[in-house]
Amino acid sequence: MDHEEIRQHTEEMEWIRRHEADELVEALMEQYGSDLKKLAFSYVKDWGKAEDISQDVFVICYKKIKMFRGDSALKTWLYRITVNRCKDWMKSWPFRHIRVGWPKFMREKVGISPSPEGEFLRRNENQLLADKVMALPLKYKEVIVLHYYSGLKSEEIGESLGQNVKTVRTRLRRARGLLRKMYEEEAEGNGR
């Protein structure tokens, strides 16, 4: 750990010590709730189930926050709980036997509005990319989502998934290669 990480870790541990569990969880829900729900959706592809999983994560957090040892950052700990809950759900009977359509993965970001034509093209490109990411095998999809969408570093992804950092970097490289190949095959199919 560098000096900044040590300082941040110390501040997190002090913050946990000074506050009650309900205050801590409320603050964590406000800060990470949306990100955890999006992360869960990237696994289960159902917004309702993603909401349920993210709520389960905060129930677990409420019960265990005072036992948090600080082996990782709170954000990483919450991501790991979320990933584990998603994997548990994906092993369950309902997930394996009941298929429900899933809505769009990407949500529009607030910003300057382009022309209607430009907006249409941007949305279409975002949806195409999201569809390609969602089509990746799970081990590649999860690292892409955690790195590019959630903004985690390779080390944080490794902690969240219980993987070696080199494994994470290899999976990121292979996932990018698979996405590139999907785009190239699509371009060849369209005669570009």
Backbone as numpy.savetxt, mean C-alpha at the origin, in Angstrom:
# Nx Ny Nz CAx CAy CAz Cx Cy Cz
20.83 2.94 11.43 20.00 4.13 11.43 20.87 5.37 11.43
20.43 6.36 10.65 21.16 7.62 10.69 20.59 8.50 11.81
21.17 9.66 12.00 20.77 10.53 13.11 19.31 10.95 13.02
18.85 11.25 11.83 17.45 11.68 11.65 16.48 10.55 12.01
16.78 9.32 11.58 15.93 8.18 11.90 15.91 7.91 13.41
17.05 8.05 14.05 17.13 7.84 15.50 16.29 8.89 16.23
16.41 10.14 15.81 15.63 11.22 16.41 14.12 10.96 16.23
13.74 10.60 15.01 12.33 10.34 14.72 11.82 9.15 15.55
12.62 8.11 15.66 12.25 6.93 16.44 12.05 7.31 17.91
12.96 8.10 18.45 12.87 8.54 19.85 11.60 9.35 20.07
11.30 10.24 19.12 10.08 11.05 19.23 8.83 10.19 19.19
8.80 9.18 18.31 7.64 8.29 18.23 7.44 7.54 19.54
8.51 7.02 20.09 8.41 6.25 21.32 7.95 7.14 22.48
8.43 8.36 22.53 8.02 9.31 23.56 6.54 9.68 23.38
6.12 9.86 22.15 4.73 10.19 21.85 3.81 9.05 22.32
4.20 7.82 22.09 3.41 6.66 22.53 3.33 6.62 24.06
4.46 6.88 24.70 4.51 6.83 26.17 3.59 7.88 26.80
3.52 9.06 26.21 2.77 10.18 26.80 1.26 10.14 26.57
0.77 9.39 25.62 -0.64 9.45 25.26 -1.37 8.14 25.53
-2.68 8.26 25.67 -3.55 7.10 25.84 -3.75 6.42 24.49
-4.08 5.13 24.51 -4.23 4.35 23.28 -5.28 4.95 22.35
-6.41 5.42 22.89 -7.45 5.96 22.01 -6.98 7.22 21.30
-6.21 8.06 21.98 -5.67 9.27 21.35 -4.65 8.91 20.26
-3.82 7.93 20.57 -2.81 7.50 19.60 -3.46 6.94 18.35
-4.42 6.06 18.53 -5.07 5.42 17.38 -5.84 6.45 16.56
-6.49 7.37 17.23 -7.22 8.42 16.50 -6.26 9.22 15.62
-5.11 9.58 16.15 -4.12 10.34 15.38 -3.57 9.49 14.22
-3.32 8.22 14.48 -2.81 7.33 13.43 -3.86 7.10 12.35
-5.13 7.00 12.75 -6.22 6.83 11.77 -6.28 8.05 10.85
-6.15 9.22 11.43 -6.20 10.44 10.64 -5.01 10.52 9.68
-3.84 10.13 10.17 -2.64 10.24 9.36 -2.51 9.13 8.31
-2.86 7.89 8.66 -2.60 6.76 7.77 -3.84 6.01 7.29
-5.02 6.37 7.76 -6.23 5.62 7.42 -6.46 5.46 5.94
-6.38 6.54 5.21 -6.62 6.50 3.77 -5.56 5.65 3.06
-4.30 5.82 3.44 -3.22 5.05 2.82 -3.37 3.55 3.09
-3.76 3.19 4.29 -3.92 1.77 4.63 -5.09 1.16 3.86
-6.15 1.93 3.70 -7.30 1.42 2.94 -6.91 1.20 1.48
-6.15 2.13 0.91 -5.70 1.98 -0.47 -4.74 0.80 -0.61
-3.88 0.62 0.38 -2.97 -0.52 0.37 -3.78 -1.82 0.42
-4.75 -1.88 1.31 -5.60 -3.08 1.42 -6.33 -3.34 0.10
-6.83 -2.27 -0.53 -7.53 -2.44 -1.80 -6.61 -3.04 -2.86
-5.34 -2.65 -2.85 -4.42 -3.18 -3.86 -4.28 -4.69 -3.74
-4.60 -5.24 -2.60 -4.58 -6.69 -2.41 -5.94 -7.32 -2.70
-6.99 -6.80 -2.06 -8.29 -7.49 -2.10 -9.21 -7.01 -3.21
-8.91 -5.88 -3.84 -9.65 -5.35 -4.99 -11.14 -5.13 -4.70
-11.45 -4.76 -3.49 -12.83 -4.49 -3.09 -12.78 -3.40 -2.02
-13.37 -2.23 -2.33 -13.27 -1.09 -1.41 -13.92 -1.37 -0.07
-15.05 -2.09 -0.07 -15.71 -2.42 1.20 -14.85 -3.29 2.08
-14.26 -4.32 1.48 -13.39 -5.21 2.24 -12.12 -4.48 2.68
-11.60 -3.60 1.82 -10.43 -2.80 2.18 -10.73 -1.93 3.40
-11.92 -1.36 3.44 -12.34 -0.55 4.60 -12.39 -1.41 5.86
-12.98 -2.62 5.73 -13.05 -3.54 6.87 -11.65 -3.89 7.38
-10.75 -4.19 6.46 -9.39 -4.56 6.84 -8.69 -3.39 7.53
-8.83 -2.20 6.98 -8.16 -1.05 7.61 -8.73 -0.78 9.00
-10.03 -1.01 9.19 -10.61 -0.87 10.53 -10.06 -1.95 11.47
-9.93 -3.17 10.96 -9.33 -4.25 11.77 -7.91 -3.89 12.20
-7.17 -3.28 11.29 -5.79 -2.89 11.58 -5.77 -1.92 12.77
-6.70 -0.96 12.77 -6.71 0.01 13.86 -7.23 -0.59 15.17
-8.06 -1.61 15.09 -8.48 -2.33 16.30 -7.26 -3.04 16.88
-6.51 -3.72 16.03 -5.27 -4.39 16.47 -4.31 -3.36 17.05
-4.18 -2.24 16.37 -3.30 -1.16 16.83 -3.73 -0.68 18.22
-5.02 -0.48 18.41 -5.54 -0.03 19.71 -5.15 -1.00 20.82
-5.30 -2.29 20.52 -5.01 -3.32 21.53 -3.51 -3.45 21.82
-2.67 -3.16 20.83 -1.24 -3.47 20.98 -0.32 -2.26 20.97
-0.85 -1.06 20.83 0.01 0.12 20.68 0.95 0.31 21.87
0.49 0.02 23.06 1.35 0.22 24.24 2.42 -0.86 24.35
2.28 -1.94 23.56 3.31 -2.99 23.54 4.27 -2.80 22.37
4.04 -1.76 21.57 4.90 -1.48 20.42 6.34 -1.30 20.90
7.25 -2.13 20.38 8.64 -2.13 20.83 9.51 -1.10 20.11
9.03 -0.64 18.98 9.82 0.34 18.24 10.89 -0.27 17.37
10.74 -1.54 17.00 11.72 -2.17 16.11 11.68 -1.56 14.72
10.58 -0.90 14.39 10.43 -0.21 13.11 9.64 1.07 13.37
9.45 1.84 12.34 8.62 3.05 12.47 7.16 2.63 12.61
6.35 3.47 13.24 4.93 3.18 13.38 4.27 2.94 12.02
4.63 3.74 11.03 4.07 3.59 9.69 4.37 2.20 9.14
5.60 1.76 9.29 6.00 0.44 8.81 5.24 -0.65 9.55
5.07 -0.50 10.85 4.33 -1.45 11.67 2.89 -1.55 11.18
2.24 -0.43 10.93 0.85 -0.42 10.44 0.76 -1.06 9.05
1.72 -0.78 8.18 1.72 -1.40 6.85 1.88 -2.91 6.96
2.73 -3.35 7.86 2.93 -4.80 8.02 1.65 -5.48 8.51
0.98 -4.86 9.48 -0.29 -5.42 9.97 -1.29 -5.48 8.82
-1.36 -4.42 8.03 -2.30 -4.37 6.91 -2.00 -5.46 5.89
-0.75 -5.59 5.51 -0.36 -6.64 4.55 -0.73 -8.02 5.09
-0.44 -8.26 6.36 -0.76 -9.57 6.95 -2.27 -9.83 6.98
-3.06 -8.82 7.32 -4.53 -8.97 7.34 -5.05 -9.25 5.92
-4.46 -8.58 4.93 -4.86 -8.81 3.54 -4.54 -10.24 3.11
-3.35 -10.69 3.46 -2.96 -12.06 3.09 -3.85 -13.08 3.79
-4.23 -12.81 5.04 -5.16 -13.69 5.74 -6.49 -13.75 5.00
-7.00 -12.59 4.58 -8.27 -12.53 3.87 -8.17 -13.29 2.54
-7.04 -13.15 1.85 -6.87 -13.80 0.55 -6.78 -15.32 0.68
-6.50 -15.82 1.87 -6.48 -17.26 2.11 -7.86 -17.79 2.51
-8.78 -16.88 2.80 -10.09 -17.27 3.31 -10.99 -17.85 2.22
-12.00 -18.59 2.65 -12.94 -19.20 1.72 -13.68 -18.16 0.88
-14.24 -17.10 1.47 -14.98 -16.14 0.64 -14.13 -15.53 -0.47
-12.89 -15.21 -0.18 -12.04 -14.60 -1.20 -11.78 -15.57 -2.34
-11.52 -16.82 -2.00 -11.17 -17.80 -3.03 -12.37 -18.29 -3.83
-13.59 -18.14 -3.31 -14.76 -18.72 -3.96 -15.81 -17.71 -4.44
-15.72 -16.49 -4.00 -16.70 -15.49 -4.40 -15.98 -14.38 -5.14
-16.37 -14.14 -6.38 -15.73 -13.09 -7.17 -16.72 -11.94 -7.37
-16.25 -10.76 -7.04 -17.05 -9.55 -7.21 -16.23 -8.59 -8.04
-16.87 -7.87 -8.95 -16.15 -6.88 -9.76 -15.55 -5.80 -8.88
-14.47 -5.20 -9.32 -13.83 -4.16 -8.53 -13.82 -2.84 -9.27
-14.03 -1.75 -8.56 -14.04 -0.43 -9.17 -12.63 0.05 -9.49
-12.54 1.23 -10.01 -11.24 1.79 -10.38 -10.28 1.84 -9.20
-9.02 1.53 -9.49 -7.99 1.54 -8.45 -7.50 2.96 -8.18
-7.30 3.68 -9.22 -6.71 5.00 -9.07 -7.81 6.03 -8.81
-7.54 6.97 -7.93 -8.43 8.10 -7.68 -7.70 9.34 -8.15
-8.43 10.26 -8.66 -7.82 11.46 -9.21 -7.21 12.32 -8.12
-6.08 12.90 -8.41 -5.42 13.81 -7.48 -5.86 15.24 -7.79
-5.97 16.03 -6.75 -6.37 17.41 -6.94 -5.23 18.18 -7.56
-5.55 19.02 -8.53 -4.51 19.81 -9.17 -5.12 20.76 -10.18
-4.29 21.31 -11.03 -4.76 22.22 -12.06 -5.50 21.41 -13.10
-6.67 21.87 -13.51 -7.49 21.15 -14.47 -7.00 21.40 -15.89
-6.65 20.34 -16.61 -6.28 20.50 -18.01 -7.56 20.59 -18.86
-7.39 20.64 -20.15 -8.54 20.66 -21.04 -9.32 19.36 -20.86
-10.59 19.34 -21.27 -11.36 18.09 -21.16 -10.70 16.92 -21.89
-10.10 17.20 -23.04 -9.42 16.14 -23.80 -8.19 15.63 -23.04
-7.43 16.58 -22.49 -6.24 16.21 -21.71 -6.61 15.43 -20.46
-7.68 15.84 -19.81 -8.16 15.14 -18.61 -8.57 13.71 -18.97
-9.27 13.55 -20.07 -9.69 12.22 -20.50 -8.47 11.33 -20.75
-7.48 11.86 -21.46 -6.28 11.08 -21.76 -5.52 10.71 -20.48
-5.40 11.65 -19.56 -4.70 11.38 -18.30 -5.41 10.29 -17.51
-6.73 10.40 -17.40 -7.50 9.37 -16.68 -7.35 8.02 -17.33
-7.41 8.01 -18.66 -7.28 6.75 -19.38 -5.91 6.13 -19.15
-4.84 6.95 -19.21 -3.49 6.45 -18.96 -3.34 5.94 -17.53
-3.88 6.68 -16.55 -3.81 6.23 -15.16 -4.53 4.90 -14.98
-5.70 4.77 -15.61 -6.46 3.53 -15.48 -5.72 2.37 -16.14
-5.12 2.61 -17.29 -4.35 1.56 -17.97 -3.18 1.10 -17.10
-2.47 2.06 -16.51 -1.35 1.71 -15.63 -1.86 0.93 -14.41
-2.94 1.41 -13.80 -3.48 0.72 -12.62 -3.90 -0.70 -12.98
-4.52 -0.87 -14.13 -4.93 -2.22 -14.57 -3.72 -3.13 -14.75
-2.65 -2.58 -15.31 -1.44 -3.38 -15.51 -0.79 -3.74 -14.17
-0.73 -2.79 -13.25 -0.17 -3.07 -11.92 -1.01 -4.14 -11.23
-2.33 -4.02 -11.31 -3.20 -4.99 -10.64 -3.10 -6.38 -11.27
-2.65 -6.45 -12.53 -2.50 -7.74 -13.21 -1.18 -8.43 -12.87
-0.26 -7.72 -12.24 1.03 -8.32 -11.86 0.82 -9.41 -10.80
1.71 -10.39 -10.76 1.67 -11.35 -9.65 1.82 -10.60 -8.32
1.22 -11.13 -7.28 1.15 -10.46 -5.99 2.52 -9.98 -5.49
3.55 -10.81 -5.60 4.85 -10.43 -5.05 5.44 -9.21 -5.75
5.04 -8.96 -7.00 5.50 -7.78 -7.71 4.56 -6.60 -7.49
3.27 -6.89 -7.48 2.28 -5.83 -7.28 2.48 -5.15 -5.93
2.73 -5.93 -4.88 2.83 -5.34 -3.55 4.03 -4.40 -3.43
5.16 -4.74 -4.05 6.31 -3.84 -3.95 6.11 -2.58 -4.78
5.46 -2.70 -5.93 5.17 -1.52 -6.75 4.24 -0.58 -6.01
3.17 -1.12 -5.43 2.21 -0.28 -4.71 2.87 0.38 -3.50
3.62 -0.39 -2.73 4.26 0.17 -1.54 5.32 1.22 -1.89
6.04 1.00 -2.98 7.11 1.93 -3.35 6.56 3.19 -4.03
5.78 3.02 -5.08 5.35 4.17 -5.87 4.10 4.83 -5.33
3.18 4.06 -4.82 1.93 4.66 -4.36 2.04 5.12 -2.90
2.62 4.27 -2.05 2.72 4.61 -0.63 4.00 5.36 -0.29
4.96 5.37 -1.21 6.18 6.15 -1.01 7.16 5.54 -0.02
7.10 4.24 0.17 8.04 3.60 1.11 9.38 3.34 0.43
10.44 3.41 1.21 11.78 3.06 0.75 11.90 1.53 0.74
12.89 1.04 0.03 13.10 -0.41 -0.06 13.23 -1.05 1.32
13.94 -0.36 2.23 14.13 -0.89 3.58 12.79 -1.01 4.32
11.93 0.01 4.17 10.62 -0.01 4.83 9.72 -1.09 4.22
9.81 -1.27 2.91 9.03 -2.33 2.26 9.48 -3.68 2.78
10.80 -3.86 2.90 11.34 -5.11 3.43 10.82 -5.40 4.83
10.81 -4.37 5.68 10.28 -4.54 7.04 8.79 -4.85 7.01
8.04 -4.16 6.16 6.59 -4.36 6.08 6.23 -5.75 5.61
7.01 -6.29 4.68 6.70 -7.59 4.09 7.49 -8.74 4.71
8.44 -8.40 5.58 9.28 -9.45 6.15 10.24 -10.02 5.12
10.72 -9.16 4.22 11.62 -9.60 3.15 12.96 -8.89 3.27
13.97 -9.51 2.72 15.30 -8.93 2.64 15.25 -7.74 1.69
16.02 -6.69 1.94 16.03 -5.49 1.10 16.44 -5.83 -0.33
17.40 -6.73 -0.50 17.82 -7.12 -1.85 16.67 -7.81 -2.59
15.88 -8.59 -1.89 14.71 -9.24 -2.50 13.72 -8.19 -2.96
13.49 -7.19 -2.13 12.57 -6.10 -2.49 13.06 -5.39 -3.74
14.34 -5.05 -3.79 14.88 -4.35 -4.95 14.82 -5.20 -6.21
15.07 -6.49 -6.07 14.96 -7.40 -7.21 13.53 -7.45 -7.71
12.58 -7.56 -6.79 11.17 -7.60 -7.19 10.73 -6.30 -7.83
11.21 -5.17 -7.34 10.89 -3.89 -7.98 11.43 -3.86 -9.41
12.66 -4.28 -9.59 13.26 -4.29 -10.92 12.49 -5.22 -11.86
12.14 -6.40 -11.37 11.40 -7.35 -12.21 9.99 -6.84 -12.50
9.36 -6.21 -11.52 8.01 -5.67 -11.73 8.04 -4.58 -12.79
9.03 -3.70 -12.73 9.17 -2.66 -13.75 9.35 -3.29 -15.12
10.17 -4.34 -15.17 10.39 -5.05 -16.43 9.11 -5.66 -16.97
8.30 -6.25 -16.09 7.03 -6.83 -16.52 6.08 -5.75 -17.04
6.04 -4.62 -16.35 5.19 -3.51 -16.80 5.67 -2.99 -18.17
6.97 -2.85 -18.31 7.53 -2.40 -19.59 7.14 -3.38 -20.70
7.26 -4.67 -20.41 6.91 -5.69 -21.40 5.43 -5.62 -21.76
4.56 -5.40 -20.77 3.12 -5.27 -21.04 2.86 -4.10 -21.99
3.53 -2.97 -21.75 3.35 -1.80 -22.61 3.89 -2.06 -24.01
5.03 -2.73 -24.10 5.61 -3.02 -25.41 4.72 -3.96 -26.21
4.18 -4.99 -25.54 3.28 -5.93 -26.21 2.00 -5.24 -26.68
1.51 -4.31 -25.86 0.31 -3.55 -26.22 0.60 -2.66 -27.43
1.78 -2.03 -27.43 2.14 -1.16 -28.54 2.28 -1.96 -29.83
2.90 -3.16 -29.75 3.04 -4.01 -30.93 1.67 -4.46 -31.44
0.76 -4.76 -30.50 -0.59 -5.20 -30.86 -1.40 -4.11 -31.52
-1.08 -2.87 -31.20 -1.79 -1.72 -31.78 -1.11 -1.21 -33.04
-0.02 -1.86 -33.44 0.68 -1.47 -34.66 1.45 -0.18 -34.54
1.91 0.15 -33.37 2.66 1.40 -33.18 4.09 1.25 -33.51
